[in-house]
Amino acid sequence: MRSVGILGYGYYLPELVLANHELAGRFGKTEDWIEERTGIKERRITEFNAATSDLAIKAALAALDRANLMVFSEIIRCRTIELLKCFIEI
């Protein structure tokens, strides 16, 4: 009988950070005011032309690395619709 388990997990956080103090000055509010209403302390911002699939690929590669697995694959990028309608062929 085969067993099932999680070998690794992955995530990707873009490097560019937009903190509440930057937004507070723009909108005449305080950092605390923004955090109390949104629950958000900072936002991560991707590169201008990054697709959701670009983030997913980086997270998947991190998961594979953490699990000590290697997958040889071909990745096909599709930018027709950005709502995860991209194909990642493995």
C-alpha positions in Angstrom: 0.0 0.0 0.0 1.3 3.5 -0.9 1.5 6.1 1.8 0.9 9.8 1.3 2.7 12.7 2.9 4.1 16.2 2.5 7.7 16.2 1.7 8.2 19.9 1.5 6.4 23.2 1.3 7.3 26.4 -0.5 6.5 30.0 -0.6 7.7 33.1 -2.4 7.7 36.7 -1.1 8.7 39.4 -3.6 11.6 41.5 -2.3 9.9 44.9 -2.7 8.1 45.9 0.5 5.5 48.7 0.8 5.1 49.5 4.5 2.2 51.2 6.2 4.3 54.3 7.1 4.8 54.9 3.3 1.0 54.7 2.7 0.2 56.8 5.8 2.0 59.8 4.5 0.3 59.6 1.1 -3.2 59.4 2.6 -2.9 61.6 5.7 -3.4 58.6 8.1 -1.2 56.9 10.7 0.4 53.5 10.4 -1.8 52.3 13.3 -5.0 53.5 11.6 -4.2 51.5 8.5 -3.3 48.3 10.4 -6.4 48.5 12.7 -8.7 48.6 9.7 -6.9 46.2 7.3 -4.8 44.0 9.6 -1.9 44.5 7.2 1.5 45.8 8.3 3.2 45.6 5.0 2.6 44.6 1.4 4.9 42.7 -1.0 5.0 44.0 -4.5 6.1 42.0 -7.6 7.9 43.2 -10.6 5.8 45.1 -13.1 5.2 42.3 -15.6 5.2 39.3 -13.1 2.3 36.8 -13.6 0.7 34.8 -10.8 2.3 31.7 -12.4 5.8 33.3 -12.0 5.2 33.4 -8.2 3.8 29.9 -8.2 6.8 28.5 -10.0 9.2 30.1 -7.5 7.2 28.7 -4.6 7.1 25.3 -6.2 10.8 25.3 -6.7 11.3 26.2 -3.0 9.1 23.3 -2.0 11.0 20.9 -4.2 14.3 22.2 -2.8 13.1 21.8 0.8 12.0 18.2 0.0 15.3 17.4 -1.7 13.6 16.6 -4.9 14.5 17.5 -8.5 12.1 17.7 -11.4 13.2 18.1 -14.9 10.4 19.9 -16.7 9.5 22.3 -19.5 7.6 25.4 -18.5 5.2 27.1 -20.9 4.3 30.7 -20.0 0.9 32.0 -21.0 -0.1 35.6 -20.4 -3.5 35.6 -22.0 -5.4 35.7 -18.7 -3.5 36.3 -15.5 -5.9 34.4 -13.3 -3.9 31.2 -13.0 -4.9 30.1 -16.4 -1.3 29.5 -17.2 0.1 26.1 -18.0 3.0 24.6 -16.1 3.9 21.3 -17.8 5.9 18.9 -15.6 
